[in-house]
């Protein structure tokens, strides 16, 4: 079906005023043409958000830790199913409010370049290849493969966007051509050209001087001319007002509306397109430009089947919303996302442990389960509740909140540290303490969400500090001083400073749980007590010290992320422990020149006593080009399941693009003949080898 032709025919029937009205995110009805009201704004980073009941998966950074493209496809499909089920019922009631449409503004495929960014939890981490693959699968799940789009996905925020939140409405992200094309754009290119994402959202900031929602370079030269994008472009919410209010590239709302429209911004989330007709009257835009944007808008609605009577998705029933199958998929995702960072022989714990102390502000917190951009779960299972459901009936669990998540006291009238003695007492009584710390979506998030009074180094304009809040550090030190065995469970959406805990002898285990979803506490409990073998891997680098990082405002990739970092990380990208061991052998490679790829074949054996999942990771190092990344880069991965002692032969494909470099002018090409390939359960870096006690296999190839 030629949706562009149909959209053109439909828009041709509209008056100029009607065309302009359809460029608003809260598009009014055109009753004479049978076009109902439509609200474009809906959110779905890890489940439908802000529209009532929905299945809540782990936050996006946790989904990334699964390293599982197939699971991302399924999760996208589940979210789209629930969106359709809700839309079908809302439409019957003529409820066309915000957050109830089928244009889902997800995924966030910005590169998480610095752990001090508040919104990094919404992304798939720091690696362009991992982000590309997961973003592509998630989009394909959201959009489906039918005649019509199941939902319309949106790749955001285009482009070069990762803080600081406090300055985002005025900030100019200065980036080199090399970093632009090597790091910040690849995921967008894959999502546009391979996943055929229906929408792209522009960022608040400027990139190299141009506002991202009116950038000739980004929107015209790259997105449309170079990549052939055929969907709709939407502004981030109220970003167009920044043109004249903060960026100062225009002087009036009319000029801002005109600039955005001329550069290809079809839908305005905000109020500036209320001035479109005034801009037309002032000669700043033409009717043809308004018409073109209206065609793009109606084309997407036609692709969604909103004006048809044969859309297969109209039959999806409301009983799919937060159904048992979907909730089980969310719990499974949480199990696969948890990363075991340290284990000095203490985990897994026996279920018949006699006494356990469960301590900390995130032990029984619902808020810490779900991160930001959330819906309403039908059920929460906190870590405390999960542990209670997993251990034997004879196990006595002692609980203490331990401290307020950020304040120095829980009760307002009490003395500082009013829960410390309780926590110390139960730790001493049991001899084993599970201490649950971290942040939640109130203190790590978007500008309007960020309520943390100690947001980080003000000189660096950071959104958050890498240090745990002082209240939690005080609690941890007090429990550590008891000398009992401690397991720390950290719930955050980003890397934190955990070095002092890694170096503390009686901290026997550390778990990174992210924001694991509404029932994620059960997944963490299953891992603690051995029902599930941990298998998540870090999608971001955990650094030893905040001082090891460049200035937060600097968008250069020098000394950032595993590909460019010059120091020694605490926990590297791709790292994560298991309760079993995996041995790699018989590495073979074969160049398939006719297919423009390298085939990698390796045998992997589970050598331990536990069944488990392993993430097979392939890294490449260019041995000749002066333009190569400093260290090495991920170029293939696959999650596999192996029973105890089972061996499998795994085949992976490395695309031709992995051999290419990006030069200083942003050109991409193959510049070498010699490369080294590494295959294993981690990076080939020194710290990973030190932590895991084994090196990936390696082979040099010549092309």
C-alpha positions in Angstrom: 0.0 0.0 0.0 1.3 3.4 -0.9 0.8 5.3 2.4 2.5 8.4 1.1 0.0 8.7 -1.8 -3.0 8.1 0.5 -1.6 10.6 3.0 -1.2 13.2 0.2 -4.7 12.6 -1.0 -6.0 13.1 2.6 -4.1 16.2 3.3 -5.2 17.7 -0.1 -8.7 17.8 1.4 -7.6 19.9 4.3 -7.6 23.6 4.6 -4.3 25.4 5.5 -5.6 25.8 9.1 -6.4 22.1 9.3 -3.0 21.1 8.0 -1.2 23.3 10.5 -3.3 21.9 13.4 -2.1 18.3 12.6 1.5 19.3 13.4 0.7 19.7 17.0 1.4 16.8 19.4 -2.2 17.2 20.6 -3.7 17.2 17.1 -7.4 18.2 17.1 -10.1 16.3 15.2 -11.1 17.2 11.7 -14.6 15.8 11.9 -15.7 16.6 8.3 -12.9 14.2 7.1 -13.5 11.6 9.8 -10.2 12.2 11.5 -10.4 11.9 15.3 -8.3 13.7 17.8 -4.8 12.2 18.3 -2.2 12.7 20.9 1.3 11.8 19.7 3.0 11.7 23.1 3.4 8.2 24.6 6.3 6.6 26.4 7.6 3.0 26.5 11.2 2.7 27.4 10.7 -0.5 29.5 6.9 -0.8 29.5 4.0 1.5 28.8 4.4 4.6 31.0 2.0 7.0 32.5 -1.2 5.4 31.3 -2.3 3.2 34.1 -1.6 -0.6 34.4 1.2 -2.1 32.4 3.9 -4.7 32.6 7.1 -3.0 33.9 10.3 -4.6 32.7 13.8 -3.7 34.1 14.9 -0.2 33.1 16.6 0.0 29.7 20.1 -0.1 31.2 19.2 -3.4 32.8 17.8 -4.8 29.6 21.1 -3.9 28.0 22.9 -6.0 30.6 21.1 -9.1 29.2 23.1 -8.8 26.0 20.2 -10.5 24.3 18.8 -9.2 21.0 16.2 -12.0 20.8 14.8 -11.0 24.2 14.6 -7.4 23.2 12.5 -8.3 20.2 10.1 -10.1 22.4 10.0 -7.3 25.0 9.2 -4.8 22.3 6.4 -7.0 21.0 4.9 -7.4 24.5 5.0 -3.6 25.0 3.4 -3.1 21.6 0.7 -5.7 22.4 -0.2 -3.8 25.6 -0.2 -0.5 23.8 -2.6 -1.8 21.1 -4.9 -3.5 23.7 -5.1 -0.2 25.6 -5.6 1.9 22.5 -8.4 -0.3 21.2 -10.3 0.1 24.4 -9.6 3.7 25.0 -10.7 4.5 21.4 -14.1 2.8 22.1 -14.6 5.3 24.9 -13.3 8.2 22.8 -10.5 8.6 25.2 -7.7 10.1 23.2 -5.7 11.7 25.9 -1.9 12.1 26.3 0.0 8.7 26.7 -2.8 6.8 25.0 -1.7 6.8 21.4 0.4 4.3 19.4 3.4 6.6 18.7 5.8 5.3 21.3 8.7 7.6 22.0 11.3 4.9 22.6 14.0 3.7 22.6 16.6 6.1 23.9 19.7 5.2 21.9 22.0 7.9 23.1 25.5 6.8 24.1 26.0 6.7 27.9 29.3 8.4 27.7 29.6 9.4 31.4 28.2 7.8 34.6 27.3 11.2 35.9 24.5 11.7 33.4 21.1 11.4 35.1 19.3 9.8 32.1 21.9 7.1 31.3 19.5 4.6 32.9 17.2 5.0 29.9 19.9 3.9 27.4 21.6 0.7 26.4 25.0 1.7 27.7 28.2 3.1 26.3 28.9 0.9 23.3 27.6 1.9 19.8 27.5 -1.7 18.5 25.5 -3.0 21.5 23.2 0.0 21.4 22.7 -0.5 17.7 21.8 -4.2 18.0 19.5 -3.9 21.0 17.8 -0.8 19.6 17.2 -2.5 16.3 15.6 -5.5 17.9 13.5 -3.4 20.3 12.2 -1.3 17.4 11.4 -4.4 15.3 9.4 -5.8 18.2 7.5 -2.5 18.7 6.7 -2.1 15.0 6.0 -5.7 14.1 6.2 -7.2 10.7 2.6 -6.9 9.4 0.8 -4.9 6.8 0.5 -2.1 9.4 2.8 -0.9 12.1 1.9 -2.5 15.5 3.1 0.7 17.1 5.4 3.4 15.8 8.8 3.4 17.5 11.0 6.5 17.9 14.8 6.7 18.1 15.8 9.5 20.5 17.4 11.9 21.2 19.0 12.9 17.9 21.9 13.5 18.4 25.0 13.9 20.6 22.9 14.1 23.8 23.9 12.9 27.2 23.8 15.8 29.7 24.1 17.9 31.6 20.4 18.0 32.4 20.5 21.4 34.1 21.9 23.0 31.0 20.2 21.0 28.3 18.0 23.9 27.1 21.0 26.1 26.3 23.9 23.6 26.0 26.0 23.3 22.9 27.6 19.8 22.5 30.8 20.4 20.6 32.0 17.2 19.0 34.6 16.2 16.4 33.6 14.6 13.1 35.4 11.5 14.2 33.5 11.2 17.4 30.3 12.1 15.7 30.5 9.3 13.2 32.4 6.8 15.3 30.4 7.0 18.5 27.3 9.2 18.5 25.6 8.4 15.2 26.1 4.6 14.4 23.1 3.5 16.5 20.8 6.0 14.9 22.0 4.9 11.4 21.2 1.3 12.2 17.8 2.1 13.6 16.9 4.2 10.6 18.4 2.1 7.8 18.0 -1.5 9.2 15.1 -1.3 11.7 13.2 1.3 9.6 12.2 3.2 12.7 9.1 5.3 12.1 10.2 8.3 14.1 13.3 10.2 15.2 13.2 12.7 18.0 15.5 15.7 18.2 17.4 16.6 21.3 17.1 19.8 23.4 20.7 20.8 23.0 22.7 22.2 20.1 25.3 20.2 18.3 28.2 22.1 17.0 26.1 25.3 17.1 22.9 24.1 15.5 19.7 23.2 17.6 19.1 19.5 17.2 15.5 20.1 16.3 16.5 22.4 13.5 19.8 21.2 12.3 20.6 21.1 8.6 23.5 18.8 9.2 21.6 16.3 11.3 18.1 16.5 9.9 18.6 17.2 6.2 22.2 16.2 5.2 22.4 13.0 7.3 19.0 11.8 8.3 17.1 12.4 5.0 19.7 12.8 2.3 22.3 10.3 3.5 20.2 7.7 5.3 16.9 8.1 3.4 14.7 8.5 6.5 11.0 8.4 5.6 9.2 8.7 8.9 8.2 11.6 11.0 10.5 13.9 13.0 9.4 15.1 16.4 10.9 17.7 18.7 11.7 16.8 22.3 9.0 18.3 24.4 9.0 22.1 24.4 12.5 22.1 22.8 11.4 24.6 20.1 10.9 27.3 22.6 14.5 27.0 23.5 15.5 28.4 20.1 14.6 31.9 21.1 14.5 31.7 24.9 17.8 30.0 25.6 19.8 29.1 22.4 19.1 32.6 21.1 19.3 31.4 17.4 15.9 33.0 16.8 14.1 36.1 18.2 10.4 35.1 18.2 8.2 32.1 18.5 7.2 32.5 14.9 10.8 32.4 13.8 11.4 29.3 15.9 8.4 27.5 14.4 9.6 28.4 10.9 13.2 27.3 11.5 12.1 23.9 12.8 9.5 23.3 10.1 11.9 24.3 7.3 14.5 21.8 8.6 12.1 19.0 8.7 10.5 18.9 12.2 7.0 17.5 11.4 5.5 17.2 14.9 6.1 19.7 17.7 5.8 18.4 21.2 5.1 21.7 22.8 3.3 24.9 21.9 5.5 26.6 19.3 3.6 25.2 16.3 0.6 27.2 17.5 2.5 30.0 15.8 2.8 28.3 12.4 0.0 30.2 10.8 1.4 33.5 12.1 4.8 32.4 10.6 3.0 31.8 7.3 1.3 35.2 7.4 4.8 36.8 8.0 6.2 35.0 5.0 8.5 32.8 7.1 7.1 29.5 5.8 5.1 28.4 2.8 1.9 26.4 2.5 4.0 23.7 0.7 6.2 23.3 3.8 3.2 23.0 6.0 1.6 20.5 3.6 4.8 18.3 3.5 4.9 18.0 7.3 1.2 17.2 7.4 1.6 14.5 4.9 4.4 12.9 7.0 2.1 13.1 10.1 -0.9 11.5 8.3 1.4 8.9 6.6 2.4 7.6 10.1 -1.2 7.4 11.2 -2.1 5.5 8.0 0.8 3.1 8.6 -0.6 2.4 12.0 -4.0 1.5 10.4 -5.8 4.2 12.3 -8.2 5.0 9.4 -8.7 1.4 8.2 -11.1 -1.4 9.1 -8.7 -4.3 8.3 -5.9 -3.7 10.8 -5.0 -7.0 12.4 -4.0 -5.4 15.6 -7.5 -4.0 16.3 -8.4 -7.4 17.6 -5.9 -7.4 20.5 -8.0 -7.7 23.7 -7.5 -5.8 26.9 -6.8 -9.0 28.8 -3.3 -9.0 27.4 -2.4 -6.0 29.6 -0.1 -7.1 32.5 -1.2 -10.7 31.9 0.7 -13.6 33.6 2.8 -14.3 30.5 4.0 -10.8 30.2 4.8 -10.4 33.8 6.8 -13.7 33.7 8.7 -12.3 30.8 9.6 -9.2 32.8 10.8 -11.3 35.7 12.9 -13.5 33.4 14.4 -10.3 31.9 15.3 -9.1 35.5 17.0 -12.5 36.2 19.1 -12.1 33.0 20.0 -8.5 33.7 21.5 -8.8 37.2 25.3 -8.6 37.3 27.3 -10.3 40.0 30.3 -8.1 40.6 32.0 -9.8 43.5 31.7 -13.2 45.1 34.2 -14.4 47.7 32.6 -17.9 47.9 29.5 -16.7 49.8 27.0 -16.9 47.0 24.7 -18.6 46.4 23.3 -18.7 49.9 21.6 -21.9 51.3 17.9 -21.5 51.5 17.9 -23.0 55.0 20.1 -20.3 56.4 19.0 -19.9 60.0 19.2 -16.1 60.4 19.5 -13.3 57.8 19.6 -9.6 58.2 18.1 -7.6 55.3 19.1 -4.0 55.6 19.0 -0.8 53.7 16.7 1.9 52.1 16.3 -0.1 48.9 15.6 -3.4 50.6 11.8 -2.9 50.7 11.5 0.0 48.3 9.0 -0.2 45.4 10.3 3.1 43.9 13.8 1.6 43.4 12.4 -1.2 41.4 11.0 0.7 38.5 13.3 3.6 37.6 11.8 6.5 35.5 9.2 6.6 32.8 7.0 4.1 34.4 3.4 2.7 34.4 1.4 1.2 37.2 2.4 -2.4 37.9 -0.3 -4.8 39.1 2.1 -6.1 41.7 5.4 -5.2 43.2 7.9 -7.6 44.7 10.7 -5.9 46.6 14.0 -7.5 47.5 12.8 -8.2 51.0 9.6 -9.7 49.8 11.5 -11.8 47.2 13.8 -13.2 49.9 10.8 -14.0 52.1 9.2 -16.0 49.3 12.4 -17.9 48.4 13.9 -19.0 51.7 12.8 -21.9 53.9 9.9 -21.3 56.3 12.3 -21.9 59.2 14.6 -19.0 58.2 14.2 -16.0 60.4 14.6 -12.7 58.5 15.4 -9.6 60.4 14.8 -6.3 58.6 15.9 -2.7 59.1 15.6 0.2 56.8 19.0 1.2 58.1 18.9 4.8 56.9 16.9 7.2 54.7 17.9 7.0 51.1 19.5 10.5 51.1 18.7 12.2 54.4 20.6 11.7 57.6 17.6 10.4 59.5 14.4 8.5 58.8 12.2 10.1 61.5 12.2 14.0 61.3 12.3 14.5 65.1 15.1 11.9 65.7 18.8 12.3 66.0 20.9 11.7 62.9 21.5 8.1 61.9 18.4 7.0 63.9 18.3 3.5 62.2 22.0 2.7 62.4 21.9 0.9 65.8 19.0 -1.3 64.7 20.9 -2.3 61.6 24.0 -3.0 63.6 22.1 -5.0 66.1 20.4 -7.4 63.6 23.7 -7.8 61.7 25.4 -8.9 64.9 22.5 -11.2 65.8 22.5 -13.0 62.4 26.1 -12.9 61.3 25.0 -12.3 57.7 23.7 -9.0 56.3 22.3 -8.3 52.9 22.5 -4.6 52.5 20.5 -3.0 49.8 21.6 0.5 48.8 21.6 2.8 45.7 19.4 5.4 44.3 16.0 5.5 42.6 14.2 7.5 39.9 13.7 10.5 42.1 17.5 11.1 42.5 18.8 9.8 39.2 16.9 10.9 36.1 15.8 13.7 33.9 16.1 17.4 34.7 12.6 17.7 36.2 13.0 14.4 38.1 16.4 15.2 39.7 15.7 16.0 43.3 19.1 14.9 44.7 20.4 17.7 46.8 24.0 16.4 46.4 23.9 16.2 42.6 27.5 15.8 42.1 30.4 18.1 41.5 28.9 21.5 40.8 32.0 22.7 39.0 31.5 19.9 36.5 27.7 20.5 36.3 27.2 16.8 36.8 23.7 15.4 37.2 24.7 12.9 39.9 27.7 11.9 41.9 29.3 8.5 41.5 29.3 8.2 45.3 26.5 6.7 47.3 24.6 9.2 49.4 26.3 10.0 52.7 23.5 8.4 54.7 24.2 5.1 53.0 27.9 5.3 53.3 27.5 5.8 57.1 25.2 2.8 57.3 27.5 0.6 55.3 30.6 1.5 57.4 28.7 0.8 60.6 27.6 -2.7 59.4 31.1 -3.4 58.0 32.6 -2.6 61.4 30.6 -5.5 63.0 32.8 -7.9 61.1 29.9 -10.0 59.8 29.7 -11.3 56.3 28.0 -8.8 54.0 26.4 -8.9 50.6 25.8 -5.5 49.0 22.9 -5.2 46.5 23.2 -1.9 44.6 20.1 -0.6 42.7 21.1 2.2 40.4 20.9 3.0 36.7 24.5 3.8 36.4 28.0 3.1 37.6 28.8 4.0 41.2 32.0 4.2 43.2 32.1 0.7 44.7 35.9 0.3 44.9 36.0 0.7 48.7 33.4 -2.1 49.0 35.3 -4.3 46.5 38.4 -3.8 48.7 36.6 -4.5 52.1 37.3 -8.1 53.2 34.0 -8.8 54.9 32.0 -7.5 52.0 31.9 -11.0 50.4 29.5 -10.2 47.6 28.3 -7.3 45.4 25.4 -7.4 43.1 24.4 -4.7 40.6 20.6 -5.0 40.3 19.9 -1.9 38.2 16.2 -0.9 38.5 14.9 -4.4 37.9 11.2 -3.9 37.2 8.1 -4.2 39.3 8.7 -7.8 40.4 12.5 -7.6 40.2 13.0 -8.2 43.9 12.0 -11.8 43.2 14.7 -12.1 40.5 17.4 -10.8 42.8 16.3 -13.2 45.6 16.4 -16.1 43.3 20.0 -15.2 42.4 21.0 -14.7 46.0 19.7 -18.2 46.9 20.8 -20.1 43.8 17.5 -20.7 42.0 18.9 -18.6 39.2 22.6 -18.4 38.0 23.6 -14.7 37.4 24.4 -14.0 33.8 24.2 -10.3 33.2 27.2 -8.3 31.9 28.0 -4.7 32.4 26.9 -2.4 29.5 28.9 0.4 31.0 32.3 0.8 32.6 32.5 1.1 36.4 35.4 3.4 37.2 37.5 3.4 40.3 37.3 7.2 40.9 35.3 10.1 39.6 38.6 12.0 39.3 39.6 9.5 36.5 37.0 11.0 34.2 37.2 14.1 32.0 35.1 17.2 32.6 31.4 16.3 32.3 30.9 19.0 29.8 33.5 17.7 27.4 31.9 15.6 24.7 35.2 14.2 23.3 35.5 10.5 23.7 39.1 10.7 24.8 39.5 8.7 28.0 35.8 7.7 28.0 34.2 4.3 27.9 36.0 1.0 27.5 37.1 1.8 23.9 39.1 4.9 24.9 39.7 4.7 28.6 43.4 5.1 29.5 43.3 4.0 33.1 42.3 0.9 35.1 38.6 0.4 35.6 37.0 -1.1 38.7 34.6 -3.3 36.7 35.0 -3.3 32.9 32.3 -3.2 30.3 31.3 -6.7 29.5 32.2 -8.0 32.9 30.0 -10.2 35.1 30.5 -13.3 37.3 28.6 -16.6 37.3 28.2 -19.5 39.8 29.7 -21.8 37.2 32.7 -21.6 34.9 32.9 -21.5 31.1 35.9 -22.7 29.0 36.5 -21.6 25.4 38.5 -23.7 22.9 39.0 -24.3 19.2 38.7 -20.8 17.9 38.4 -20.7 14.1 37.7 -17.8 11.8 36.8 -17.6 8.1 36.5 -14.6 5.9 33.4 -14.7 3.7 34.4 -12.1 1.2 31.3 -12.6 -1.0 29.1 -11.8 2.1 31.3 -9.1 3.5 31.7 -10.7 6.9 33.9 -12.7 9.1 32.6 -16.0 10.5 33.8 -16.8 14.0 33.4 -20.3 15.4 34.3 -21.3 19.0 33.5 -24.2 21.4 32.2 -23.2 24.8 31.8 -25.6 27.7 30.1 -25.2 31.1 32.8 -26.6 33.4 31.0 -26.1 36.7 28.2 -27.7 38.6 25.5 -25.1 37.9 23.5 -24.7 34.7 24.0 -21.2 33.3 23.9 -18.6 30.6 27.0 -17.2 29.1 27.5 -14.1 27.0 30.0 -14.9 24.2 31.7 -11.7 23.3 33.8 -10.9 20.2 36.1 -7.9 20.2 38.3 -6.6 17.4 41.6 -4.6 17.5 42.9 -2.8 14.4 46.6 -3.4 14.5 47.7 -0.8 11.8 45.5 2.2 11.4 46.3 5.4 13.2 42.6 6.1 13.2 41.6 3.0 15.2 40.0 3.2 18.6 42.5 3.3 21.4 41.7 -0.1 22.8 39.3 -2.5 21.0 35.6 -2.7 20.2 32.8 -5.1 20.6 31.8 -6.5 17.2 29.6 -9.6 18.0 27.9 -11.2 20.9 25.5 -14.0 21.7 23.7 -15.2 24.8 23.8 -19.0 25.1 22.5 -21.5 27.7 24.6 -24.5 28.8 23.8 -27.2 31.3 26.5 -28.3 33.7 29.4 -29.9 31.7 27.6 -29.2 28.4 29.7 -28.1 25.4 28.4 -26.2 22.3 29.9 -24.9 19.1 28.9 -21.3 18.6 29.0 -19.5 15.3 29.0 -15.7 15.2 29.1 -13.2 12.3 31.3 -10.1 12.3 30.0 -7.5 9.8 32.4 -5.8 7.4 31.6 -2.5 9.2 33.6 -3.8 12.2 36.8 -3.6 10.2 36.3 0.0 9.3 37.8 3.0 11.0 36.5 6.6 11.1 39.1 9.2 10.2 39.3 12.8 11.5 37.0 14.0 8.8 34.3 11.5 9.7 34.9 9.2 6.7 34.5 5.5 7.3 36.6 2.9 5.4 39.0 0.0 5.9 42.4 1.3 6.6 44.3 -1.9 7.6 45.1 -5.5 6.7 46.0 -6.8 10.1 43.4 -7.3 12.9 43.3 -9.2 16.2 40.1 -11.0 17.1 39.3 -11.9 20.8 36.6 -14.3 21.8 35.5 -15.1 25.4 33.2 -14.1 28.2 34.8 -10.7 28.7 37.0 -8.0 27.1 40.6 -8.9 26.6 41.7 -6.0 28.9 44.0 -6.6 31.9 41.4 -5.8 34.5 38.9 -8.3 33.2 41.6 -11.0 33.1 42.6 -10.1 36.6 39.0 -10.4 37.9 38.1 -13.5 36.0 41.4 -15.4 36.1 41.2 -16.2 32.4 42.0 -14.6 29.0 39.8 -14.6 26.0 41.0 -16.6 23.0 42.7 -14.6 20.3 43.8 -14.9 16.7 45.3 -12.5 14.2 43.8 -12.3 10.8 44.8 -10.6 7.6 42.3 -9.4 5.1 
